[in-house]
Amino acid sequence: MLGNLLIDTQLLIIIIAASVGGVILILSIVLGAVRGFSRMTWIGWEMLPLFGLLFVFALIPMPQNPYAAFFIELAGLTLIVALILGLDVWIRHLVLSRPLRAGKGLKALDRIFGVLTVFVTLAMFALVVGGFVLAFVDAIMGEPVLNIGLWTDFLSKYAVDLFLGAVLYLSLRAGYRLGLLKTIYYLLAMALTVLAFILACKTALNWSFIVMLSEKIAAGFSFAKEFNSFLGFAIMSFVVFVVYFAAVMGLMVLVNWGIRSARKVEAVGIVDGAIAAVIAFAIFTGVYLAIGLGVHSLAGDALSSLVSDLPEEAQEFTADIAVTVGDIMQSIENAFVSSPISKVLYTNNFIGLLIG
C-alpha cells in the first residue's frame, strides 16, 4: 500500500515537472520568436565569456599577503565583470543605433536566434543557481548529492565562483542601466508617497472640514459602533491620500521627463550609469563581506562563548542549539572555500582582517 502510494506520488511529481517544463518550453519559443535576438537581453550569452574568464583567472596564484590577495582577487573579478559589461553596452549601442533593414531570411534568423537565446539564458540561470545550491547542499551533507563526473570533477569546484561572478555582473549591469538619477527618482517617489500618506492621516485628524466629513461617514456605519469612527477616518484619509498622491505623481512625471532629457546627452548617461554601478559594487562587496564575517564567526567559537556567558538554566536550553548552528555554519564555510576565487575572498575577508 505504502509502496503504491510512493510510486503514485513520484509519478505525480514527474507529471507536474513535465507539464511545467512543457509550459516553459512553449513560452520560451513564443517569447524568442516574437521579440527576436536583436530585441532581447543577451545575459545568457554574456555569461559564457564571463565564466570562461573566471575559470582562467581562478588559475592565477595570489600573493601570500592577505590584504594584497583580497584586493587583487576582488579587482580581478570586478575587471572581468566590467569588461563583459562594457562589451555588452558597446555592441548593443551599435545594434540599436544602426537598425538593419533585413530581408525575410535575416528576420527569420533573428527569430531563431531569439528562441536559442531564451534557452541559453534559462540554461545559464539553472547552472548558476542550481550549482550554487548544490555546492551548499554538498557541503552540508558532506558528500556529493549529484554523483556525476562533470559535477564532482569540475563544476562543483567553481560553482560558488560562477554565482559570485553572475551576481556581481547583474548588480553592476542593473546599476548602470538604471543610473544614479533614476535610483534617486525611485527613492524620492517612495519617500513622497509615504509622506503623502502621513500628511493625509494628519489632515483627516486636524482639518475641521475633513473631520466633519469623517463624522458624517461614521454615522452611516451605525451597525458597527465599535469601528465606525475608525472607518470614517480611514475613508477620508484614503480620499485625501489619493489627492496628495496625484500631486506626487504629477511632480514625478516632470522629474522623470527631466531625467530622461538629461540622460539623452551621452556623456551624462555614461557618468550617471557609472556612478550607479560603483554604488552597486560597493553594496555587493559590503553584503558579501558581512555574510562572510558572520558565517566565520558562527562557525568558530563566537556562539559558544555567548552561550557560556548565559545563566546555567539558559545554557542547558541553548547549548545544543549552539552546537547545531555551529555545525551548519561550518558546512556553509566549507562551501565558501570550495571555489578558488571565493576561497581567497572569504579567508582574507577585509573587515575580518581589520578587526582581527
C-alpha positions in Angstrom: 0.0 0.0 0.0 2.8 2.4 1.0 4.9 1.4 -2.0 2.0 2.1 -4.4 1.5 5.5 -2.7 5.1 6.4 -3.2 5.0 5.3 -6.8 1.9 7.4 -7.4 3.5 10.4 -5.7 6.6 10.1 -7.8 4.5 9.7 -10.9 2.6 12.8 -10.0 5.8 14.8 -9.4 7.1 13.7 -12.8 3.8 14.7 -14.5 3.8 18.1 -12.8 7.5 18.7 -13.6 7.0 17.6 -17.2 3.9 19.9 -17.5 5.7 22.9 -16.0 8.7 22.2 -18.3 6.5 22.0 -21.3 4.8 25.3 -20.5 8.2 26.9 -20.0 9.4 25.5 -23.3 6.3 26.8 -25.2 6.5 30.2 -23.6 10.2 30.4 -24.4 9.7 29.6 -28.0 6.9 32.2 -28.3 8.9 34.8 -26.5 12.1 34.2 -28.5 10.2 34.1 -31.8 8.2 37.3 -31.1 10.9 39.5 -29.8 13.8 38.2 -31.8 17.5 38.1 -30.9 18.1 41.8 -31.6 15.5 43.0 -29.1 16.2 40.5 -26.2 18.5 40.6 -23.3 21.8 38.8 -24.0 22.6 38.0 -20.4 22.7 34.2 -21.2 25.3 34.7 -23.9 27.3 37.1 -21.8 27.6 34.6 -19.0 29.6 32.3 -21.4 32.7 34.6 -21.8 32.3 35.7 -18.2 32.5 32.1 -16.9 35.5 31.4 -19.3 37.4 34.4 -18.0 36.6 33.4 -14.4 38.0 29.9 -15.0 41.2 31.4 -16.3 41.5 34.0 -13.5 41.0 31.3 -10.9 44.2 29.6 -12.0 46.4 32.7 -11.3 48.2 32.3 -7.9 47.6 35.0 -5.4 50.3 36.6 -3.1 50.7 35.4 0.5 49.9 38.8 2.0 46.2 38.6 2.9 45.4 42.3 2.1 47.1 42.0 -1.3 45.4 38.7 -2.1 42.0 40.1 -1.2 42.2 43.3 -3.2 43.9 41.6 -6.3 41.2 38.9 -6.3 38.3 41.4 -5.9 39.9 43.8 -8.5 40.3 40.9 -11.0 36.8 39.7 -10.5 35.5 43.3 -11.0 37.6 44.0 -14.0 36.3 40.8 -15.7 32.7 41.8 -15.0 33.3 45.3 -16.1 34.9 44.1 -19.4 31.9 42.0 -20.2 29.5 44.8 -19.2 31.4 47.3 -21.4 31.3 44.9 -24.4 27.5 44.5 -23.9 27.0 48.3 -23.8 29.2 48.8 -26.9 27.7 46.0 -29.0 24.1 46.9 -28.0 24.7 50.5 -28.9 26.0 49.6 -32.3 23.0 47.3 -32.9 20.4 49.8 -31.8 21.9 52.9 -33.4 22.1 51.2 -36.8 19.0 49.1 -37.3 19.4 46.6 -40.0 17.0 46.7 -43.0 16.8 42.9 -43.1 15.0 40.8 -45.6 12.8 37.8 -44.7 15.8 35.5 -44.4 17.6 37.6 -41.8 14.4 38.3 -39.9 13.7 34.5 -39.7 17.3 34.0 -38.5 16.8 36.7 -35.9 13.7 34.9 -34.5 15.5 31.6 -34.5 18.4 33.0 -32.5 15.8 34.7 -30.3 14.5 31.3 -29.3 18.0 30.0 -28.9 18.8 33.0 -26.6 15.9 32.1 -24.3 17.2 28.6 -24.0 20.7 29.7 -23.3 19.5 32.2 -20.7 17.4 29.5 -18.9 20.4 27.1 -19.0 22.8 29.7 -17.5 20.2 30.5 -14.8 19.9 26.8 -14.0 23.7 26.4 -14.0 24.3 29.4 -11.7 21.5 29.0 -9.2 21.4 25.2 -9.3 25.2 24.9 -9.0 25.3 27.3 -6.1 22.5 25.4 -4.2 24.1 22.1 -4.9 27.5 23.3 -3.7 26.0 24.3 -0.3 23.9 21.1 -0.1 27.0 19.0 -0.8 28.9 20.9 1.9 26.1 20.3 4.5 25.6 16.7 3.5 29.4 16.0 3.5 29.2 14.2 0.1 28.1 15.0 -3.5 24.3 14.7 -3.9 24.7 14.7 -7.7 27.2 11.9 -8.3 28.0 12.8 -11.9 31.6 13.2 -13.2 31.0 16.6 -14.8 29.7 17.9 -11.4 32.1 16.2 -9.0 35.3 16.7 -11.1 34.7 20.1 -12.5 31.6 22.2 -11.9 31.4 21.7 -8.1 34.9 23.3 -7.8 33.7 26.5 -9.5 30.0 26.7 -8.6 30.3 29.4 -5.9 32.7 31.5 -8.1 30.2 31.4 -11.0 27.5 32.5 -8.7 29.5 35.4 -7.3 30.6 36.5 -10.8 27.0 36.3 -12.1 25.6 38.3 -9.1 28.2 40.9 -9.4 27.6 41.2 -13.1 23.9 41.5 -12.7 24.4 44.1 -9.9 26.7 46.3 -12.0 24.5 45.9 -15.1 21.4 46.8 -13.2 23.1 49.8 -11.6 24.5 51.0 -14.9 21.2 50.7 -16.8 19.1 52.2 -14.0 21.6 55.0 -13.3 22.0 57.2 -10.2 19.4 59.8 -11.2 16.8 57.1 -11.8 17.7 55.4 -8.5 17.2 58.8 -6.7 14.0 59.2 -8.7 12.5 55.9 -7.3 13.7 56.6 -3.8 12.2 60.1 -4.0 8.9 58.7 -5.3 8.7 56.2 -2.4 9.6 58.9 0.2 7.0 61.3 -1.2 4.4 58.5 -1.3 5.0 57.7 2.4 4.9 61.5 3.2 1.6 61.8 1.3 0.1 59.0 3.4 1.3 60.6 6.7 0.0 64.1 5.6 -3.3 62.5 4.6 -3.7 61.0 8.1 -2.8 64.3 9.8 -5.2 66.2 7.5 -8.0 63.8 8.3 -7.3 64.3 12.0 -6.7 68.0 12.2 -8.6 69.8 9.3 -12.1 70.6 10.7 -13.8 70.2 7.3 -12.4 66.7 6.8 -13.1 65.8 10.4 -16.7 66.8 9.9 -17.0 64.6 6.8 -15.4 61.8 8.7 -18.0 62.1 11.4 -20.8 62.1 8.8 -19.4 58.9 7.1 -19.0 57.3 10.6 -22.7 58.0 11.3 -23.6 55.9 8.3 -21.9 52.8 9.8 -24.1 52.8 12.9 -24.3 49.0 12.6 -20.6 48.9 13.6 -20.5 51.2 16.5 -17.1 49.9 17.8 -15.4 50.7 14.5 -17.5 53.4 12.8 -15.2 56.3 13.9 -12.2 54.5 12.6 -14.0 53.6 9.3 -14.9 57.3 8.8 -11.3 58.4 9.5 -9.9 55.7 7.2 -12.2 56.5 4.3 -11.4 60.3 4.4 -7.7 59.6 4.9 -7.8 57.5 1.7 -9.6 60.2 -0.2 -7.1 62.8 0.9 -4.2 60.5 0.2 -5.5 60.0 -3.4 -5.4 63.8 -3.9 -1.9 64.1 -2.4 -0.7 61.1 -4.4 -2.0 62.6 -7.6 0.1 65.7 -6.9 3.1 63.5 -6.2 2.7 61.6 -9.5 2.4 64.9 -11.4 5.6 66.1 -9.8 7.3 62.8 -10.5 6.3 62.9 -14.2 8.1 66.2 -14.5 11.1 64.9 -12.7 11.2 61.8 -14.9 11.0 64.0 -18.0 14.0 66.0 -16.8 16.0 62.8 -16.1 15.2 61.3 -19.5 16.2 64.6 -21.2 19.5 64.7 -19.3 20.3 61.1 -20.0 19.9 61.7 -23.7 23.2 63.5 -23.5 25.6 60.6 -24.0 28.2 61.8 -21.5 25.6 62.4 -18.8 24.2 58.9 -19.4 27.6 57.2 -19.1 28.7 59.1 -16.0 25.2 58.6 -14.4 25.3 54.8 -15.1 29.0 54.5 -14.0 28.3 56.1 -10.6 25.3 53.8 -10.0 27.4 50.8 -11.0 30.1 51.8 -8.5 27.4 52.1 -5.8 26.1 48.7 -6.7 29.6 47.3 -6.5 30.0 48.8 -3.0 26.7 47.3 -1.9 27.7 43.9 -3.3 31.1 43.9 -1.6 29.7 45.1 1.7 27.0 42.4 1.7 29.5 39.7 0.8 31.9 40.7 3.5 29.2 41.0 6.1 27.9 37.5 5.3 31.4 36.0 5.2 32.3 37.6 8.6 29.0 36.4 10.1 29.5 32.8 8.9 33.1 32.7 10.0 32.2 34.0 13.5 29.3 31.5 13.9 31.4 28.6 12.5 34.0 29.4 15.2 33.5 29.7 18.9 31.6 33.0 18.9 28.2 31.4 19.6 29.7 29.0 22.2 31.3 31.9 24.0 28.0 33.8 24.0 26.2 30.7 25.4 28.8 30.3 28.2 28.0 33.8 29.4 24.4 32.9 30.0 22.9 31.7 33.2 23.1 27.9 33.8 19.4 27.4 33.1 19.7 29.1 29.8 22.9 27.3 28.9 21.1 23.9 29.2 18.5 25.1 26.7 20.8 26.8 24.2 23.9 24.6 24.3 22.6 22.0 21.7 21.2 24.8 19.5 24.7 26.5 19.5 26.3 23.2 18.5 23.8 22.6 15.7 24.2 26.2 14.4 27.9 25.9 14.6 28.0 22.7 12.6 25.7 24.2 9.9 27.9 27.3 9.7 31.0 25.1 9.4 29.4 23.4 6.4 28.5 26.7 4.8 32.1 27.8 5.4 33.2 24.7 3.6 31.0 25.7 0.6 32.5 29.2 0.6 36.0 27.8 0.3 35.1 25.2 -2.3 35.8 27.5 -5.2 39.2 29.3 -5.7 38.1 32.9 -6.0 35.5 32.7 -3.3 38.1 31.0 -1.0 40.6 33.9 -1.3 37.9 36.5 -0.7 36.4 34.5 2.2 39.6 33.6 4.0 41.1 37.1 3.6 37.9 39.0 4.5 39.0 42.6 4.6 36.7 43.5 7.5 37.9 40.4 9.4 41.5 41.5 8.9 40.8 45.0 10.2 39.1 43.9 13.4 41.5 41.0 13.9 
